[in-house]
Amino acid sequence: MLEADGLSSADEIRVPEQGHLFGELWAPPTVGVPTPSTPTDTASETLETFREWCRERAEKEASHSYTRKRANRRFARAKDVDRHFIKEYETFSTVLITYDAGVPVDESVAEHSKRFYPRAVVRKRRSILKSLGAYEEYAGVSLLAPKEGGRVPQPNGPYSHAHTFLWIPGEVSAEDFYPLVKRHIKHVEDATKENHPLDEAVSVQTHDSSQVETPVTVDNRGANLDWRRGPTTALPQELGANLPLLRCRFDARGAPKYIEEWCACLRLGIDSELSSRGITRFRKLGKFDDFANTKKWERRFESAVSRARRLALNLSGEIDHGTQV
């Protein structure tokens, strides 16, 4: 191709100097913006290995966590936990904590993702919940979600950020959870309090159960199933927005490219082996499973009672009709 254009090598291709002709596009990076240097030789191999793994699982009809079905289930269970708190507690609080480890530099996506939820943060969360008297009755989820690279191209494509979602009986404040963010900032290299404002990283809402309404943006979508099952707060909707595979057709192969690449990197993990579990993206906390299962069995019981009543009414009508004859 170079020879066809009269060039014997790439050395003869002239590139404008930084800051020349193209303005900001070619301007030198501003202070604090990292310059990626991680090699990308294995990126395509990682993606193809992951795609083949997905194909094999699909052919065997084997369930795995990189499918839309699993994402839908996680979203539905989060909404059920929310409905449990609406039903069981007159007042409860929802907490959303956001963690950012910056853009990865000289490390893989998997290595960067391992920065989140270190043991110090997990221990501090347990300590805070115990001090609030909520440790035995709270529910929560910690998850990783992908981010697309910014102005500077990322050698490994997308990278991770993280959230923790909590449901807590009674009323708590954002300040109660600031120590979690401080622990995380201390754990992340080159992070500063100015770059991670505590009041932006921690959001707390207190709810009166009798006044909870499904967010208007959700109500406008006309989700009939959600309408029948009952309203939710905004927290499970935010959780759903951070489940990227809700946007795929069947599994991660049908997701936007940056999501598929992110999934591939996390599935193969630091050792790049399918034999291990890779990087965990979704962690259930407290009584999340218990409360979600409670709502599921409540619905099944109510459905069985409803069917029994309809059957009894039908039989009663048939008996009355027979007597009249």
Buried (B, 14 or more C-beta within 10 A) or exposed (E): EEEEEEEEEEEEEEEEEEEEEEEEEEEEEEEEEBEBEBEEEBBEEBBEBBBEBBEEBBEEEEEBBBBBEBBBBBBBBBBBBBBBBBEEBEEBBBBBBBBBBBBBBEBBBBBBBBBBBBEEBBEBBEEBBEEBEBBEBBBBBBBBBBBEBEEBEBBBBBBBBBBBBBBBBBEBEBEBBBBBBBBBBEBBEEBEEEEBEBEEBBBBEEBEBEEBEBBEEBEEEEEEEBEEBBBBBBBBBBBBEBBBBBEBEEBBBBBBEBBBBBBBBBBBBBEBEBEEEBBBBBBBBBBBEEBBBBBEEBBEEEEEEEEEEEEEEEEEEEEEEEEEE
